[in-house]
Structures are given as structure tokens and as C-alpha cells.
């Protein structure tokens, strides 16, 4: 499964726990994925994670404004790792945004 930087390598404490709970139980139940093969589950959950990552980034960029967006784009061009680390340190409510965007996607799919 493709795991994205913010969700794998950075310890986000409760946010990752909540996101994993939402994905592993709610999305599996919601999409009736329990009978899917492991490969199918991993592929689809990878798509869900990509969507969540994009939403988190969009949400944060909106809050940071034009200067912040340019700075993040520059960092992303160099290193996704640097960019996500920067965001997590610069945005005080990063964990809340991550959990919010995950829950919002779940609601949209239900």
C-alpha cells in the first residue's frame, strides 16, 4: 500500500490514531470492503489516503495565503518530507485539520 509521508513517517499522536480508526473501520464498513482481497483493500485505501493528503494540503494552503502557498510549493519541489515537516511545525492545528478532512471524506462517501 502506498503510504503518504505525513501519515507514515511523522508521529502525529492522536491524529494518526483517529485517522487510522476512521479508515480501517468506518471506510471498510461504509464501502463493504470486508470481502475484498487484501490487494484491493490496499489499493483503495491508498486512493483514500491520497485524497486525504490532497485535502489536508488544500485546507492548509488556504489558511496560509499566497506567500505560504509559494513557500510550500517551493519546499514540495525540493522534498515532500521537508514540506510536510514544515507544515506540521508551522500550522498549530495540523492534527485537527487532518482528522477533520478524514471525517469529512467519510461523510461524503456515506
C-alpha positions in Angstrom: 0.0 0.0 0.0 1.3 3.4 -0.8 1.5 5.3 2.5 1.9 9.0 2.3 4.6 10.9 4.1 2.5 12.8 6.7 0.7 9.6 7.7 3.7 7.2 8.0 6.9 8.9 9.0 5.8 11.7 11.2 4.5 11.0 14.7 1.2 12.9 14.9 0.0 11.2 18.0 -3.8 11.1 18.3 -4.5 12.4 14.8 -3.0 9.3 13.1 -4.7 7.0 15.6 -8.1 8.7 14.8 -7.4 8.7 11.0 -6.5 5.0 11.1 -9.6 4.2 13.1 -11.8 6.1 10.6 -10.1 4.4 7.6 -9.8 0.9 9.0 -13.2 0.6 10.4 -15.5 3.2 9.0 -14.3 3.1 5.4 -14.2 -0.7 5.4 -17.8 -0.9 6.7 -19.0 2.0 4.7 -17.8 0.6 1.4 -18.4 -3.0 2.5 -14.8 -3.9 1.8 -14.6 -6.8 4.2 -14.9 -9.3 1.4 -12.4 -7.6 -0.8 -9.0 -9.1 -1.3 -6.1 -7.6 0.7 -4.7 -6.2 -2.6 -8.0 -4.5 -3.4 -8.3 -3.0 0.0 -4.7 -1.7 0.0 -5.2 -0.1 -3.4 -8.5 1.6 -2.5 -7.2 2.7 0.9 -4.1 4.2 -0.9 -6.5 6.2 -3.0 -8.4 7.3 0.1 -5.1 8.4 1.7 -4.1 10.3 -1.5 -7.4 12.1 -1.3 -7.0 12.9 2.3 -3.4 14.2 1.8 -4.6 16.5 -1.0 -7.5 17.8 1.1 -5.2 18.5 4.1 -2.7 20.3 1.9 -5.5 22.4 0.2 -7.0 23.3 3.6 -3.7 24.4 5.0 -2.7 26.3 1.9 -5.9 28.2 2.1 -5.1 29.2 5.6 -1.5 30.2 4.8 -2.4 32.5 1.9 -0.4 33.3 -1.2 3.0 33.7 0.4 2.6 30.5 2.4 1.5 28.6 -0.8 4.5 29.7 -2.7 6.8 28.7 0.1 5.2 25.2 0.4 5.3 24.7 -3.4 9.0 25.5 -3.3 9.5 23.0 -0.5 7.4 20.3 -2.2 9.6 20.7 -5.4 12.7 20.0 -3.3 11.4 17.5 -0.8 8.0 16.3 0.3 9.4 15.3 3.6 10.7 18.8 4.2 7.4 20.3 3.2 5.2 18.1 5.4 7.5 18.6 8.4 7.4 22.4 7.8 3.6 22.3 7.6 3.3 20.3 10.8 5.5 22.7 12.6 4.0 25.9 11.2 0.3 25.0 11.4 -0.6 24.7 15.0 -3.9 22.8 14.3 -2.4 20.4 11.7 -3.7 17.4 13.6 -7.2 18.8 13.8 -7.2 19.6 10.1 -6.0 16.0 9.3 -8.8 14.4 11.4 -11.4 16.9 10.1 -10.6 16.2 6.4 -10.6 12.4 7.0 -14.0 12.6 8.8 -15.4 14.9 6.1 -14.4 12.5 3.3 -16.1 9.6 5.2 -19.3 11.7 5.5 -19.2 12.4 1.8 -18.8 8.8 0.9 -21.7 7.6 3.1 
